Amino acid sequence: MTAPGSARPADRARPRRPGSVVGGVLLMLARTLSGGFVIATVIGRWDEFTATIVINGDRLAPVDPDAAAAVLGWLLGGYGLVLVLYLGLTALVFTGHNWARVLAESFAAVSILLSFADYALNGARITLRTSLVSVTLDILILLALSSTAARHYARAARAARSAARLSR
């Protein structure tokens, strides 16, 4: 047992996780959960969603329902894989990896820009049923992870990991 004030140097060098990082990670988890909810909704209303698949201007379900189901299955599988990777990115942001923080910010920015482009080019409305939740979460993630405290934490965590490696 160590006496108070006599912590190992690596423990003293480990930075304290700021609230902006914790908040950003919680928002990233909420984004992942909302994506899981989308997948569950699509699976729950499978026939309704397969009927909406259009390829070359024609609805695919009346012509080939198996192909429509395969297309939807591949899309959901790909989205599920993206969510799992995003969950891993969330863990890396939580542990203080700066590249993961920057990648999460980039993902949020691209998602916001795609929603804006869809609105500007196709007239897609941003409502609760479409992309309002994801745009809101992305804006908040971008704000939380781009804070000065989050940036300093990620850099200090990298320095602490480097110091720990050198002391071995």
N, C-alpha and C positions, 0 to 999 in steps of 0.2 A: 504494500500500500504506500502511496506517495504522500508526502506531507503537503499541506496547502502551499501554493506558490512554487512548488518544485516540479512542475509538469515538465515532461520531456520537451526539448526544443521543437520537435515536429508538431506537437500538440499546440504549443503556443503560436506557431506560425500558421496553423490552420485558421482561415478566416471564418467569421461568423456569417451565416447565410442571411441576407437581407430579406425584408418583407416583400420587396418587389419580385425577387426570384421565387419565393414561395407562392405569391399570388399568381405570377406568370405560369408556374407549374400547375397550379390548381385550375387555371383557365385552360391550359393545354389538355389537362385531364377531362375537363368539361367538353372541350371540342371533340376529344376522342369518344366520349360517351354519347355525344349528340350524333356522331357518325355511326356508332353502333346502333343507336335508336333508328336512324335512317335505314340501315340494313335490315333490322328487325321489322320495320314497317313494310319494306318492299317484300320481304319474305312472307309476311302475313297477308299481303294483298297481291300475291304472285300473278294471278291471272289478269288482274287489272293492269299491272305494269307490263306484262309481256304483250298485251294488246296495244300498247302505245309505241312499241319499237318500230321505227321507220327506217328503211334502207332504200336508197335511190328513189325516194318519194312515195314508196308503197309501204303499207303496213305489212309487216312480216308475219304476224300471228295467224291471220286467216289462210295464208299460203302455206306456211311451214311452221306450225306451233313448236315443234322440237327445236328448230333453229332459233326461234325467238327466245325460248327458254335457255338455250345454250348461250346466246349473246348476253342475256340478262345475268346468267350465272357467272360468266367470265367478268362482266363489269362489277358485280358485287364481290367476287373473289379478289379482283384487283384493288377495289376500294378497301376491302378488309385488310389486305396486305399493307396498303398505305397507312391504315390506322394502326396496325401493329408496329410498323416502322416509326410512326409518329410517337407511339407510346415509348419506344426505346429512346427516341430523341428527347422526350420529356424527362426520362430518368437521367440522361446525360446532362441536360440543363440543370437539373436538381443537384447533381454532383459537382457542378461548376466548370463544365467544359465550354470554353468560349466559342469554339467553332460550332457547337451544338446550339448555343444561344443565337449566334448569327444566322445559322440555317433556319431555326424556328422563326426568327424575325423575317427572314426572306420568304419563307413559306406563307406567313401571314400577309405580307405585302403583296405577293403574287395572287393570293386568294382574294384579297380586297380588289386588286386591279381587274381580275377576271370577272368579278361580280359587277364592277363598274362598266367594263366593256360589254357585258351581256345586257346591262341596262341601256347603255348608250347606243349600241348597234342593233339590238333586237327588241328594245323596248320592254325587256323583262322587268317586271315590277319587283322591288325588294319588299317582300311581306313576310309575315311570320311563317307562312306555308312554304316560302321559297328559300331565300338566303339571308334573312334578317338575323337569325341566331348566329350563323357562321360569321357574317360580317362583323357583328357586334363583338363576338369572342376574338376574332382576329385583330380588331382595332385595340382591344384591351390587352391582348397578348403582346402586340407591338409596343404599346405604351409601357407595359410592365418590364419587358425584357430589354428595352432600349434605355432604361434609366441609368443614371450614373452609378448608383449603388450596385446594380446588376453587373454592369461592365467591370467595376472594380473588384467585385466578388469573383467573377470568372477569371480575371487576371491574377488575383491573389491566390486562388485555388490552384491555378497552373503553377505558380511559383512555389507553393507548398508541396505540390506533387514532385516538382523538380528537386526541391531540397530534400525530400524524403528519399528519392532515388539516389541522390549523391551521398547521403549519409549511410547507405547500406554497405 
